[in-house]
Amino acid sequence: MAVQAGTTESGAQLEAMALLLFRWPSFRDIRSFSSQVVANWRQFIRCHLAISLVGAITLVTFFAAPAQAVDVTDLTITNGIRLKERLPPAGKNRNLDAAMNYFADRDLKVSLEGLTEIGFRVVDTKDYYDLFFIPFAGPNPKGEEHPLILSATGPKGNNVLLGTVSSDSKGIPEVKEEKVVVEGKVEPGKGSLNRFFRCAGIGCVPAGLGCVRGGPGWLPCFCLWCGGSAIACGLNELFAQ
C-alpha cells in the first residue's frame, strides 16, 4: 500500500491514515490497494495525536460490523485543492454546469480544500466507478449544513446529484433539498443521494458520523472513516438503476 501526501507531514501521521484506510470494514478483500491522500492533514489530524489515533482506529474499525461487503481493487482516494483540475471547463459537461450554476446563483462557491474523489473497480470485472464530491460554502456557512454536488460515474454513464448534507437526531447523515440534473436541467431528486449518505452513515464507525457535524474538512473526514460503506452503498444506491 502506498500513501502519498501533497504536503510534508510526519511519518506517524501518514501511518495513522494508512492504517485507517487499510482497516475499512466494508471490504472482504482489497487485492490491489493504492491511496492518494492529497490535503493538508493538519486541518483535522495533528501530529501529536497520530500515535494515539493508530490504536483507536485499529480497535474501532477492525471490530466494526460492516453494513455490506464488496470486493474492490484499483482503489484510489484523492482530496484537496489539486482536484481543481478535475472540475471540467464550462460547457464540457452540461449536467455538471447546471449543478454548479445552481449553487452559484445562491452565492455559494466551491470549497477547493474539501474536494474529494474515490475511484475503484469491482473485482473480476472491468467496471470502474468514480465518486467525485464537490462541496460548497457561502459567506455565512452553517456549521452542520453542507451543500455539495456528487458526480457519480460508472459503466452506464454519469449521474449528477446535489443537495445539502446534515445529520438527524441520531447523527446519521441526511440530505435536504435533493436535486438531480437531467439533460442540463436541475429537477427534484428521487432520494438516491439521501439513501446513499444514510446507508454510508449506518455502515460507518461512530467516529465518521462526527465528521458531518464538523467544519470545512468534514467531507474528506467522512470519506476516510466511512469510505468502505460509501463504496458499497454507492454501488447499490447510485449505480443499481
C-alpha positions in Angstrom: 0.0 0.0 0.0 1.3 3.4 -0.9 0.3 6.6 0.8 1.4 9.8 -0.9 0.9 13.3 0.5 0.8 16.6 -1.1 2.3 18.3 2.0 5.1 17.3 4.2 3.9 15.8 7.5 5.3 13.4 10.0 5.7 9.7 9.1 3.5 8.7 12.1 0.7 10.9 10.8 0.7 9.2 7.4 0.9 5.8 9.1 -2.2 6.6 11.0 -4.0 7.5 7.8 -2.7 4.3 6.1 -3.9 2.2 8.9 -7.3 3.8 8.8 -7.7 3.1 5.1 -6.4 -0.4 5.4 -8.9 -1.3 8.1 -12.0 -0.1 6.3 -14.6 -2.7 7.5 -16.7 -3.0 4.4 -14.2 -4.8 2.2 -13.7 -8.5 2.3 -10.7 -8.3 0.0 -8.7 -5.5 -1.5 -6.3 -7.1 -3.9 -4.7 -4.0 -5.2 -4.8 -1.0 -3.0 -3.3 2.4 -3.5 -4.3 5.5 -1.8 -3.5 9.1 -2.7 -4.0 11.5 0.2 -3.7 15.0 -1.2 -4.6 17.5 1.5 -3.2 19.5 4.4 -3.9 16.9 7.1 -3.1 19.4 9.8 -6.7 20.6 9.5 -8.2 17.5 11.1 -5.4 15.3 12.4 -2.5 16.7 14.5 0.9 15.2 14.6 0.9 14.8 18.4 -2.3 12.8 18.2 -1.2 10.4 15.4 0.2 7.7 17.7 -2.9 7.5 19.9 -5.1 7.6 16.8 -3.4 4.4 15.5 -4.6 2.4 18.5 -8.0 3.9 18.5 -8.5 3.5 14.7 -7.4 -0.1 14.9 -9.8 -1.1 17.6 -12.8 0.8 16.3 -12.6 -0.1 12.6 -11.4 -3.6 12.9 -14.3 -4.7 15.1 -17.0 -2.7 13.4 -19.6 -4.8 11.7 -19.9 -3.8 8.0 -23.4 -3.0 6.7 -22.4 -4.5 3.4 -19.4 -6.1 1.8 -17.9 -5.7 -1.7 -14.6 -6.8 -3.2 -12.8 -3.9 -5.0 -9.4 -3.3 -6.5 -7.6 -0.3 -8.0 -8.8 1.8 -5.2 -7.7 5.5 -5.1 -8.7 8.3 -2.8 -7.7 11.9 -3.6 -8.7 15.1 -1.9 -7.7 18.7 -1.7 -7.1 21.6 -3.9 -5.3 19.6 -6.5 -8.6 18.2 -7.6 -9.4 21.6 -9.0 -8.1 20.2 -12.3 -10.9 17.6 -12.2 -13.5 20.3 -12.4 -14.5 20.4 -16.1 -14.4 23.7 -18.1 -17.7 25.4 -18.6 -19.6 23.8 -21.5 -17.9 20.4 -21.4 -20.4 18.7 -19.0 -23.8 20.4 -19.2 -25.2 18.5 -16.3 -22.3 19.5 -14.0 -22.5 23.0 -15.4 -26.2 23.2 -14.4 -25.4 21.9 -10.9 -22.5 24.4 -10.4 -24.7 27.3 -11.6 -27.5 26.2 -9.2 -25.2 26.8 -6.2 -23.5 29.9 -7.8 -26.9 31.5 -8.1 -27.2 31.1 -4.4 -23.9 32.9 -3.7 -22.1 29.6 -2.9 -18.6 28.8 -4.1 -16.7 25.5 -4.4 -14.7 24.7 -1.3 -11.5 23.6 -3.1 -9.8 22.1 0.0 -12.8 19.8 0.5 -12.8 18.3 -3.0 -12.8 14.5 -2.6 -12.7 11.7 -5.1 -13.0 7.9 -4.6 -12.2 5.7 -7.6 -12.4 1.9 -7.6 -13.1 -1.2 -9.7 -15.1 -4.2 -8.7 -13.0 -7.4 -8.5 -13.2 -9.7 -11.5 -14.8 -7.1 -13.7 -13.7 -4.2 -16.0 -16.3 -1.9 -14.4 -14.7 1.2 -13.0 -16.5 3.6 -10.7 -15.8 7.2 -9.7 -17.4 9.3 -6.9 -16.4 12.9 -7.2 -17.6 15.1 -4.3 -17.7 18.8 -4.8 -18.5 20.7 -1.6 -19.7 24.3 -1.5 -19.6 27.1 1.1 -21.2 30.5 1.4 -20.2 33.8 3.0 -22.0 32.8 6.2 -21.8 29.0 6.3 -23.9 27.0 8.7 -21.7 24.6 10.6 -23.8 21.5 10.3 -25.2 22.1 6.8 -23.1 21.2 3.8 -24.2 21.9 0.2 -22.5 19.6 -2.3 -22.6 18.0 -5.7 -21.9 14.3 -6.3 -20.8 13.4 -9.7 -21.1 9.6 -9.9 -19.6 7.9 -12.9 -19.9 4.2 -13.7 -20.1 1.8 -16.7 -23.6 3.1 -17.7 -22.7 6.8 -17.6 -22.6 9.8 -15.3 -25.2 10.9 -12.7 -25.1 14.4 -11.2 -26.8 14.8 -7.8 -26.9 17.8 -5.4 -28.3 18.7 -2.1 -27.4 19.8 1.4 -26.0 17.2 3.8 -26.7 17.4 7.5 -27.4 14.8 10.2 -30.5 13.7 12.1 -31.0 13.5 15.8 -29.1 10.2 15.9 -26.2 11.6 13.9 -27.0 9.7 10.7 -26.3 11.9 7.6 -29.4 13.0 5.7 -29.8 15.2 2.5 -32.2 18.1 2.3 -33.3 19.8 -0.8 -32.1 17.0 -3.0 -31.9 17.6 -6.8 -30.8 15.6 -9.8 -29.6 17.0 -13.1 -31.3 15.6 -16.3 -30.2 16.8 -19.7 -28.8 20.0 -18.3 -31.9 20.8 -16.1 -32.0 20.7 -12.3 -35.0 18.7 -11.2 -36.3 17.5 -7.9 -34.3 14.5 -6.7 -35.7 11.0 -6.3 -33.9 10.3 -2.9 -30.8 8.5 -4.3 -28.4 10.9 -2.7 -30.2 10.8 0.6 -30.3 7.0 0.6 -26.6 6.9 -0.3 -25.5 9.1 2.6 -27.8 7.4 5.1 -26.6 4.0 4.0 -23.0 5.1 4.3 -23.6 6.6 7.7 -25.3 3.5 9.1 -22.5 1.3 7.9 -19.8 3.6 9.3 -18.0 3.6 12.6 -19.2 6.2 15.1 -16.2 8.5 14.6 -17.1 9.0 11.0 -20.6 10.3 11.9 -19.0 13.1 13.9 -17.3 14.4 10.7 -20.7 15.6 9.3 -21.0 18.0 12.3 -17.6 19.4 11.6 -16.3 22.3 9.6 -14.7 22.7 6.1 -12.8 19.4 6.4 -16.0 17.3 7.0 -16.1 15.7 3.6 -12.6 14.1 3.4 -13.0 13.2 7.0 -16.3 11.4 6.3 -14.9 9.6 3.2 -11.8 8.4 5.1 -13.8 7.0 8.0 -16.8 5.8 6.0 -15.2 5.0 2.7 -15.9 1.3 2.8 -19.6 1.7 3.3 -19.7 4.6 0.9 -18.4 2.3 -1.9 -20.9 -0.5 -1.1 -23.8 1.9 -0.7 -22.8 3.8 -3.9 -23.0 0.6 -5.9 -26.5 -0.1 -4.6 -28.0 3.4 -4.4 -26.3 5.3 -7.2 -25.5 2.7 -9.9 -28.0 -0.1 -9.4 -30.7 1.6 -11.6 
